[in-house]
Amino acid sequence: MLNEISFEAGSLETMIERLFKTMNSIDKQWSEKVEPASQKQIHALEEIADLKQHGKSIPYAYLLFLEEMGQNDNGLLEQEWDGCTEVNIESILRDYLRYIDEFDIDINMVMGYGVIFLLPCIIGVIAAMLFFMERDNDTFKNLRTIPVTSTQMIMAKIIVMFIFGIIFCLASMFATVICGSFSMEIHGIAYKLLVAIELGIFITAGTLPIIVLVVFFSKTYIFSILLCVFYSVASLTVETLFETLPKWLCWLLPIPLTTLWGAGDMVKHGFSLNVTALGKIIPSTFQTVLILGLMAVISISLIDFLYKKRGES
């Protein structure tokens, strides 16, 4: 053990020199086997510890250690700490990345599968409630007596769906963060909240084409729910076939398009997701907004037409 070895007294600046001298007296080849940490690794260690954010830096003594033997100390710390089989900066960074990756994986599971499957179904239920209330209460004729056009009514209902979509995604993200904070490293909260808002908007916009069918058929609530569940299941099925389907088809389907965008955007922000095989079909944010925007405009126009037609009949 190191505490049983007698070191020469001296200043901090000569610490490494005295350490080398002592260890070489025990093992003449000891200093030949040590490896310094790279500056990139040292900077990475500063970043994960948020030292600069708090106006701190790596303690000078430890910095000297890293610069001389941070990558491989030839068993020096292993002898000091029983049970440690690997003590170097590479293992520290690797373990930290594996630790934070656990939270990213949970976020991807919740937002990439749970929300994308559930939200279209919930939006379908809300749409059925909003668009069927006049039919169920027989109040279409009463709408003609108020200074609000049917188009304004439609837009109000659509806005409600978008607001709920955003709230649902934010609530899912908050729940994941709160639960994950008990056992995992939480990081990048601002970006994750932004992604939740974007997904809420994109998924709601991507659900509007199926809302057109809900309004068109104007059947029972059960039928509307089943229609949206089928839509979600079909979208998830398509997502398992990304590597075999043509690019245009993946982009034509709004929910798979949103999934592709989300995966690509998360990887750009440091998520450890394997999207190598999907690189050629991942859309940019601009492309995603453009495609979903066009689909939303067309869908809202059709909903407005069907709603007016139903009110006149």
KEKE-3310 file (N, C-alpha, C; in steps of 0.2 Angstrom, whole numbers, plus 5000, padded with zeros to 4 digits):
npx = (5004:5002:5002:5011:5023:5038:5039:5050:5051:5044:5040:5024:5026:5037:5031:5028:5040:5047:5038:5040:5053:5053:5044:5051:5062:5057:5052:5061:5057:5045:5041:5042:5031:5020:5007:5002:4987:4978:4976:4963:4956:4957:4951:4938:4935:4934:4923:4912:4912:4907:4916:4921:4909:4906:4916:4928:4942:4952:4960:4977:4987:4980:4979:4993:4995:4987:4992:5004:5002:4989:4982:4987:4993:5001:4996:4997:4986:4978:4984:4982:4969:4959:4951:4949:4950:4953:4959:4959:4959:4952:4943:4936:4929:4922:4914:4906:4900:4892:4884:4877:4871:4861:4850:4847:4843:4831:4824:4823:4815:4803:4799:4801:4794:4783:4776:4774:4766:4755:4750:4744:4732:4726:4724:4715:4704:4701:4699:4687:4678:4678:4673:4662:4653:4643:4635:4631:4624:4615:4617:4621:4613:4612:4624:4624:4619:4628:4642:4653:4663:4662:4675:4683:4679:4683:4697:4699:4697:4707:4718:4716:4719:4733:4738:4735:4743:4756:4756:4755:4766:4776:4773:4775:4789:4793:4789:4798:4810:4809:4807:4819:4829:4831:4840:4849:4860:4855:4854:4856:4843:4836:4837:4830:4817:4814:4813:4802:4792:4793:4790:4777:4770:4774:4769:4755:4752:4755:4745:4733:4729:4722:4712:4704:4698:4691:4682:4675:4669:4662:4657:4655:4662:4670:4674:4682:4692:4697:4701:4712:4720:4724:4730:4742:4748:4750:4760:4770:4773:4778:4790:4798:4802:4811:4823:4821:4811:4806:4813:4804:4792:4794:4795:4783:4773:4767:4770:4781:4790:4792:4797:4810:4815:4816:4825:4837:4839:4842:4853:4862:4863:4870:4865:4866:4862:4860:4860:4865:4862:4851:4855:4854:4840:4836:4827:4830:4827:4820:4815:4806:4797:4792:4786:4777:4770:4763:4755:4747:4740:4733:4725:4718:4710:4702:4695:4688:4680:4672:4666:4659:4650:4643:4637:4628:4619)
npy = (4994:5012:5020:5014:5016:5026:5043:5056:5072:5087:5101:5104:5106:5097:5085:5075:5071:5066:5056:5047:5044:5037:5026:5020:5015:5004:4997:4996:4998:5004:5018:5018:5012:5020:5031:5046:5057:5063:5080:5082:5073:5077:5090:5085:5079:5090:5096:5087:5087:5100:5111:5123:5130:5133:5141:5134:5123:5109:5101:5106:5096:5084:5087:5087:5074:5068:5073:5066:5053:5049:5041:5029:5023:5012:5003:5010:5017:5007:4999:5007:5008:4996:4983:4990:4989:4995:5011:5025:5039:5037:5026:5032:5042:5034:5026:5037:5041:5030:5030:5042:5039:5030:5038:5045:5034:5030:5042:5042:5030:5033:5045:5042:5031:5028:5041:5044:5033:5034:5048:5051:5043:5049:5062:5059:5055:5067:5075:5069:5072:5086:5089:5082:5087:5096:5089:5079:5086:5093:5106:5113:5122:5133:5138:5147:5159:5166:5177:5170:5162:5146:5142:5149:5142:5130:5132:5136:5124:5116:5122:5120:5106:5106:5113:5104:5093:5098:5100:5087:5080:5088:5085:5071:5071:5078:5069:5058:5064:5067:5054:5048:5056:5050:5040:5041:5051:5067:5078:5091:5097:5108:5107:5095:5098:5107:5098:5091:5100:5102:5089:5088:5097:5093:5079:5081:5089:5079:5070:5076:5072:5059:5064:5070:5059:5055:5066:5065:5052:5053:5045:5034:5037:5026:5021:5031:5031:5018:5020:5029:5021:5011:5019:5023:5011:5006:5016:5013:5001:5004:5010:5000:4996:5005:5003:4996:5002:5014:5031:5042:5037:5035:5048:5053:5048:5055:5052:5042:5051:5061:5053:5049:5062:5066:5056:5059:5073:5071:5064:5073:5081:5074:5062:5044:5036:5023:5027:5025:5017:5024:5036:5042:5045:5053:5067:5085:5098:5109:5103:5094:5102:5109:5099:5093:5105:5107:5096:5099:5110:5106:5096:5104:5112:5102:5097:5109:5111:5099:5100:5112:5107:5097:5105:5111:5102)
npz = (5000:4997:5008:5016:5011:5011:5007:5000:5007:5001:4989:4980:4967:4964:4966:4957:4952:4963:4966:4955:4957:4969:4966:4956:4963:4968:4958:4944:4931:4931:4928:4914:4910:4912:4906:4900:4902:4888:4882:4877:4884:4897:4896:4893:4906:4914:4909:4911:4925:4927:4930:4926:4925:4938:4941:4945:4945:4939:4953:4957:4960:4956:4943:4939:4941:4931:4919:4919:4921:4919:4910:4911:4926:4929:4939:4951:4958:4960:4969:4980:4982:4986:4977:4966:4949:4937:4936:4928:4917:4905:4908:4918:4910:4901:4909:4914:4903:4900:4910:4909:4897:4900:4905:4893:4885:4892:4890:4876:4874:4881:4874:4861:4858:4867:4868:4855:4851:4859:4859:4846:4848:4859:4854:4845:4852:4859:4848:4843:4853:4852:4839:4838:4847:4844:4835:4844:4853:4846:4841:4830:4822:4831:4831:4820:4825:4832:4832:4825:4814:4805:4801:4810:4822:4819:4819:4832:4838:4833:4838:4852:4852:4848:4859:4869:4864:4866:4880:4884:4880:4887:4900:4900:4898:4909:4919:4916:4919:4932:4938:4933:4940:4952:4951:4941:4931:4927:4913:4901:4901:4896:4882:4881:4885:4875:4864:4868:4867:4853:4848:4852:4844:4831:4831:4834:4822:4813:4816:4811:4797:4800:4808:4799:4793:4804:4806:4794:4793:4805:4815:4830:4846:4849:4837:4832:4841:4838:4825:4826:4834:4826:4816:4824:4827:4814:4810:4819:4814:4802:4805:4809:4798:4791:4785:4773:4766:4754:4753:4750:4754:4768:4771:4768:4776:4791:4805:4806:4799:4808:4819:4813:4811:4825:4830:4822:4826:4840:4840:4835:4846:4855:4860:4862:4850:4838:4822:4810:4799:4795:4790:4777:4775:4785:4789:4788:4800:4794:4783:4789:4795:4784:4777:4786:4789:4776:4776:4787:4783:4772:4778:4788:4779:4773:4784:4788:4777:4777:4790:4788:4778:4785:4794:4787:4782)
capx = (5000:5006:5003:5017:5030:5041:5041:5054:5047:5046:5035:5019:5029:5041:5028:5028:5047:5048:5034:5043:5059:5051:5042:5057:5066:5053:5052:5065:5053:5038:5040:5042:5024:5014:5005:4999:4981:4978:4972:4956:4953:4957:4945:4931:4934:4932:4916:4907:4911:4905:4920:4921:4902:4906:4922:4933:4947:4955:4965:4983:4990:4977:4981:4999:4995:4984:4997:5010:5000:4981:4979:4989:4997:5004:4994:4998:4980:4975:4987:4980:4961:4957:4945:4949:4954:4955:4958:4962:4954:4948:4938:4931:4925:4918:4909:4902:4896:4888:4879:4872:4867:4855:4845:4845:4839:4825:4820:4821:4810:4797:4797:4801:4789:4777:4772:4773:4761:4749:4748:4739:4726:4723:4722:4709:4698:4700:4695:4680:4674:4677:4670:4655:4649:4638:4631:4628:4619:4611:4618:4623:4609:4613:4631:4623:4616:4633:4646:4659:4662:4664:4682:4686:4677:4688:4704:4699:4697:4713:4723:4716:4723:4740:4740:4735:4749:4762:4756:4756:4774:4780:4771:4779:4796:4794:4789:4804:4816:4808:4809:4826:4834:4833:4845:4853:4863:4851:4858:4853:4836:4833:4836:4825:4810:4812:4811:4796:4787:4793:4787:4770:4768:4774:4764:4748:4751:4755:4738:4728:4726:4718:4707:4700:4694:4686:4676:4672:4665:4657:4654:4655:4669:4674:4676:4687:4698:4700:4704:4718:4725:4726:4735:4748:4751:4753:4765:4776:4775:4782:4796:4802:4804:4814:4829:4819:4806:4809:4814:4798:4787:4795:4793:4776:4770:4769:4773:4787:4794:4793:4802:4816:4818:4818:4832:4843:4841:4844:4860:4866:4864:4874:4862:4870:4858:4863:4856:4870:4859:4846:4858:4852:4833:4834:4826:4832:4821:4817:4811:4801:4792:4789:4781:4771:4766:4759:4750:4742:4736:4728:4720:4713:4706:4697:4691:4684:4675:4668:4663:4654:4645:4639:4633:4622:4614)
capy = (5000:5018:5023:5011:5018:5033:5047:5062:5078:5092:5105:5101:5106:5092:5079:5069:5069:5062:5050:5043:5042:5032:5020:5017:5012:4998:4994:5000:4999:5007:5024:5016:5009:5024:5034:5053:5058:5068:5086:5081:5069:5082:5095:5081:5078:5097:5097:5082:5089:5107:5115:5130:5134:5135:5145:5130:5120:5102:5103:5106:5090:5079:5089:5085:5066:5066:5075:5062:5046:5049:5036:5022:5024:5006:5000:5014:5018:5000:4996:5011:5007:4988:4982:4994:4985:5000:5018:5029:5044:5034:5022:5037:5045:5029:5025:5042:5042:5025:5032:5047:5036:5027:5042:5046:5028:5031:5047:5039:5025:5037:5050:5039:5025:5029:5047:5043:5029:5036:5054:5051:5040:5054:5067:5057:5056:5074:5078:5067:5076:5093:5089:5078:5089:5100:5084:5075:5091:5096:5113:5116:5128:5138:5142:5152:5165:5169:5181:5166:5158:5139:5142:5151:5137:5124:5134:5135:5117:5113:5125:5116:5099:5107:5114:5097:5089:5100:5098:5079:5079:5091:5081:5065:5073:5080:5063:5055:5068:5066:5047:5047:5059:5046:5034:5043:5058:5071:5083:5094:5098:5113:5104:5090:5102:5110:5093:5089:5105:5101:5083:5089:5101:5088:5073:5083:5090:5072:5066:5079:5068:5054:5068:5071:5053:5055:5070:5063:5047:5056:5039:5034:5038:5020:5020:5036:5028:5012:5022:5032:5016:5008:5024:5023:5004:5006:5020:5010:4995:5007:5012:4994:4994:5010:5002:4993:5006:5020:5037:5046:5034:5037:5055:5054:5046:5060:5050:5040:5056:5064:5049:5050:5069:5066:5052:5063:5078:5069:5062:5079:5084:5070:5056:5038:5032:5020:5029:5025:5014:5028:5042:5045:5046:5057:5074:5091:5102:5113:5098:5091:5108:5110:5093:5093:5111:5106:5091:5102:5115:5102:5093:5109:5114:5097:5097:5115:5109:5093:5103:5116:5103:5094:5110:5114:5096)
capz = (5000:4996:5014:5019:5008:5013:5002:5001:5008:4996:4987:4976:4960:4963:4968:4952:4951:4969:4966:4950:4960:4974:4963:4952:4968:4970:4951:4939:4924:4933:4925:4907:4908:4913:4900:4902:4899:4883:4884:4876:4890:4903:4895:4894:4913:4916:4906:4914:4932:4927:4934:4923:4926:4945:4943:4948:4940:4942:4958:4954:4962:4952:4936:4938:4940:4925:4914:4919:4921:4919:4905:4914:4931:4930:4945:4957:4962:4961:4975:4985:4983:4985:4973:4959:4944:4932:4938:4923:4915:4900:4911:4921:4905:4898:4914:4915:4897:4900:4916:4907:4892:4903:4905:4886:4883:4894:4886:4869:4875:4882:4869:4854:4857:4871:4866:4848:4850:4863:4858:4841:4850:4863:4850:4841:4857:4860:4841:4842:4858:4850:4833:4838:4852:4841:4833:4849:4857:4841:4842:4824:4821:4836:4829:4815:4828:4835:4827:4824:4808:4806:4801:4817:4826:4817:4821:4839:4840:4831:4843:4858:4851:4848:4866:4873:4862:4869:4887:4885:4879:4892:4906:4899:4899:4916:4923:4915:4922:4940:4940:4932:4944:4958:4950:4935:4929:4922:4909:4895:4902:4892:4876:4881:4885:4868:4860:4870:4863:4846:4846:4853:4838:4825:4831:4833:4815:4809:4817:4808:4792:4802:4810:4793:4792:4810:4804:4788:4795:4810:4819:4837:4849:4849:4830:4831:4845:4835:4819:4829:4837:4820:4814:4828:4826:4807:4810:4822:4810:4796:4808:4810:4791:4788:4781:4767:4763:4750:4757:4749:4758:4775:4772:4766:4782:4796:4812:4804:4797:4815:4822:4809:4813:4832:4831:4820:4830:4846:4839:4834:4853:4860:4862:4859:4846:4832:4816:4804:4793:4793:4789:4771:4775:4791:4787:4792:4804:4789:4778:4793:4796:4778:4775:4791:4788:4770:4777:4791:4780:4768:4783:4791:4774:4772:4790:4788:4772:4780:4795:4785:4774:4790:4798:4782:4781)
cpx = (5004:5007:5009:5023:5032:5043:5046:5049:5049:5040:5030:5022:5034:5038:5029:5035:5049:5044:5038:5050:5058:5049:5047:5062:5063:5053:5055:5062:5047:5037:5039:5035:5019:5013:5001:4992:4982:4974:4965:4952:4952:4951:4938:4930:4931:4925:4911:4907:4909:4909:4920:4914:4902:4912:4928:4937:4949:4960:4972:4987:4987:4979:4988:4999:4992:4989:5003:5008:4993:4978:4981:4994:5001:5002:4995:4992:4977:4977:4984:4973:4960:4951:4944:4953:4956:4954:4962:4957:4949:4942:4933:4926:4920:4912:4904:4897:4890:4882:4874:4868:4861:4849:4842:4841:4832:4821:4818:4815:4803:4794:4796:4796:4782:4773:4770:4767:4754:4746:4743:4732:4722:4720:4716:4703:4696:4696:4688:4676:4673:4673:4663:4650:4642:4633:4627:4622:4615:4611:4621:4619:4610:4620:4630:4620:4622:4638:4653:4658:4664:4671:4685:4684:4682:4695:4705:4700:4704:4719:4723:4720:4730:4742:4740:4741:4755:4762:4757:4763:4778:4779:4775:4786:4798:4794:4795:4810:4815:4810:4816:4831:4835:4838:4850:4855:4858:4855:4854:4845:4833:4832:4830:4818:4809:4810:4804:4791:4787:4789:4779:4767:4768:4770:4757:4747:4751:4749:4732:4725:4721:4711:4702:4695:4689:4680:4672:4667:4659:4653:4655:4662:4673:4677:4682:4693:4701:4704:4711:4723:4728:4731:4742:4751:4754:4759:4771:4778:4780:4789:4801:4805:4808:4820:4827:4814:4809:4809:4807:4793:4788:4794:4786:4771:4772:4772:4780:4792:4796:4798:4809:4819:4821:4825:4838:4845:4844:4852:4865:4867:4867:4871:4865:4864:4861:4858:4860:4866:4853:4848:4855:4844:4831:4833:4829:4826:4817:4812:4805:4795:4788:4784:4775:4767:4761:4753:4745:4738:4731:4723:4715:4708:4700:4693:4686:4678:4670:4663:4657:4648:4640:4634:4627:4617:4609)
cpy = (5006:5021:5020:5012:5025:5037:5053:5068:5083:5096:5101:5101:5100:5085:5073:5066:5064:5056:5045:5040:5036:5026:5016:5013:5005:4994:4998:5002:5002:5013:5023:5014:5014:5028:5041:5053:5063:5075:5086:5078:5073:5087:5091:5080:5084:5098:5093:5084:5096:5111:5122:5134:5136:5139:5141:5127:5113:5104:5101:5099:5084:5081:5086:5077:5064:5068:5070:5054:5045:5043:5029:5024:5018:5003:5004:5015:5012:4997:5000:5009:4999:4988:4985:4990:4989:5007:5022:5034:5041:5030:5027:5040:5040:5027:5030:5043:5036:5026:5037:5044:5032:5031:5044:5040:5029:5036:5045:5034:5028:5041:5047:5034:5027:5035:5046:5038:5031:5043:5054:5048:5045:5060:5065:5057:5063:5077:5075:5070:5083:5093:5086:5082:5093:5095:5080:5080:5094:5103:5117:5122:5134:5142:5147:5159:5168:5172:5177:5162:5151:5138:5144:5146:5131:5126:5134:5128:5114:5116:5121:5109:5100:5109:5108:5093:5091:5099:5091:5078:5082:5087:5074:5066:5074:5074:5059:5057:5066:5059:5046:5050:5055:5042:5036:5050:5061:5077:5085:5095:5103:5111:5099:5093:5104:5104:5090:5093:5103:5095:5084:5092:5096:5083:5075:5085:5084:5068:5069:5075:5063:5058:5069:5066:5053:5060:5068:5057:5049:5050:5040:5036:5032:5019:5025:5034:5023:5015:5025:5027:5012:5012:5023:5016:5004:5010:5017:5004:4998:5008:5006:4992:5000:5009:4999:4997:5012:5026:5041:5043:5035:5044:5057:5053:5051:5058:5047:5046:5060:5060:5049:5057:5069:5062:5056:5069:5077:5067:5068:5082:5079:5063:5050:5034:5029:5022:5029:5022:5019:5035:5046:5047:5051:5064:5079:5094:5106:5108:5095:5096:5109:5105:5093:5099:5110:5102:5094:5106:5112:5099:5098:5111:5109:5097:5103:5113:5104:5096:5108:5112:5099:5098:5112:5108:5096)
cpz = (5000:5003:5018:5016:5010:5008:5004:5002:5002:4994:4982:4969:4959:4965:4964:4952:4957:4969:4961:4954:4965:4971:4959:4957:4969:4963:4946:4933:4925:4928:4917:4905:4909:4907:4903:4899:4893:4885:4883:4881:4896:4902:4896:4901:4916:4915:4910:4922:4932:4931:4932:4925:4933:4947:4946:4942:4943:4947:4955:4954:4957:4945:4934:4937:4933:4919:4913:4918:4922:4915:4908:4919:4933:4937:4951:4961:4964:4967:4981:4987:4981:4982:4967:4954:4938:4934:4933:4920:4909:4903:4915:4916:4902:4903:4915:4909:4897:4905:4913:4901:4894:4903:4898:4883:4885:4891:4879:4869:4876:4877:4862:4853:4861:4869:4859:4846:4853:4861:4852:4843:4855:4859:4847:4846:4858:4853:4841:4847:4855:4844:4833:4843:4849:4838:4838:4853:4852:4841:4835:4822:4825:4834:4824:4819:4832:4830:4826:4818:4809:4805:4807:4822:4825:4820:4828:4842:4839:4836:4849:4857:4851:4855:4870:4871:4865:4877:4888:4885:4884:4898:4906:4900:4906:4921:4922:4919:4929:4942:4939:4937:4950:4957:4944:4934:4924:4919:4903:4896:4898:4885:4876:4882:4879:4864:4861:4867:4856:4844:4847:4847:4832:4825:4831:4826:4811:4810:4813:4802:4794:4805:4805:4792:4798:4809:4799:4789:4800:4813:4826:4839:4848:4842:4829:4835:4841:4828:4821:4831:4831:4816:4817:4827:4819:4806:4813:4818:4804:4799:4809:4803:4787:4783:4774:4763:4759:4754:4756:4753:4765:4776:4771:4772:4788:4802:4811:4803:4804:4819:4819:4811:4820:4833:4828:4824:4837:4846:4839:4841:4858:4862:4858:4856:4840:4826:4810:4798:4791:4790:4782:4771:4781:4788:4791:4796:4799:4785:4782:4794:4790:4776:4779:4790:4782:4772:4782:4788:4775:4772:4786:4786:4773:4778:4790:4782:4774:4785:4793:4782:4779:4793:4793:4781:4786)
residu = (MET:LEU:ASN:GLU:ILE:SER:PHE:GLU:ALA:GLY:SER:LEU:GLU:THR:MET:ILE:GLU:ARG:LEU:PHE:LYS:THR:MET:ASN:SER:ILE:ASP:LYS:GLN:TRP:SER:GLU:LYS:VAL:GLU:PRO:ALA:SER:GLN:LYS:GLN:ILE:HIS:ALA:LEU:GLU:GLU:ILE:ALA:ASP:LEU:LYS:GLN:HIS:GLY:LYS:SER:ILE:PRO:TYR:ALA:TYR:LEU:LEU:PHE:LEU:GLU:GLU:MET:GLY:GLN:ASN:ASP:ASN:GLY:LEU:LEU:GLU:GLN:GLU:TRP:ASP:GLY:CYS:THR:GLU:VAL:ASN:ILE:GLU:SER:ILE:LEU:ARG:ASP:TYR:LEU:ARG:TYR:ILE:ASP:GLU:PHE:ASP:ILE:ASP:ILE:ASN:MET:VAL:MET:GLY:TYR:GLY:VAL:ILE:PHE:LEU:LEU:PRO:CYS:ILE:ILE:GLY:VAL:ILE:ALA:ALA:MET:LEU:PHE:PHE:MET:GLU:ARG:ASP:ASN:ASP:THR:PHE:LYS:ASN:LEU:ARG:THR:ILE:PRO:VAL:THR:SER:THR:GLN:MET:ILE:MET:ALA:LYS:ILE:ILE:VAL:MET:PHE:ILE:PHE:GLY:ILE:ILE:PHE:CYS:LEU:ALA:SER:MET:PHE:ALA:THR:VAL:ILE:CYS:GLY:SER:PHE:SER:MET:GLU:ILE:HIS:GLY:ILE:ALA:TYR:LYS:LEU:LEU:VAL:ALA:ILE:GLU:LEU:GLY:ILE:PHE:ILE:THR:ALA:GLY:THR:LEU:PRO:ILE:ILE:VAL:LEU:VAL:VAL:PHE:PHE:SER:LYS:THR:TYR:ILE:PHE:SER:ILE:LEU:LEU:CYS:VAL:PHE:TYR:SER:VAL:ALA:SER:LEU:THR:VAL:GLU:THR:LEU:PHE:GLU:THR:LEU:PRO:LYS:TRP:LEU:CYS:TRP:LEU:LEU:PRO:ILE:PRO:LEU:THR:THR:LEU:TRP:GLY:ALA:GLY:ASP:MET:VAL:LYS:HIS:GLY:PHE:SER:LEU:ASN:VAL:THR:ALA:LEU:GLY:LYS:ILE:ILE:PRO:SER:THR:PHE:GLN:THR:VAL:LEU:ILE:LEU:GLY:LEU:MET:ALA:VAL:ILE:SER:ILE:SER:LEU:ILE:ASP:PHE:LEU:TYR:LYS:LYS:ARG:GLY:GLU:SER)
# end
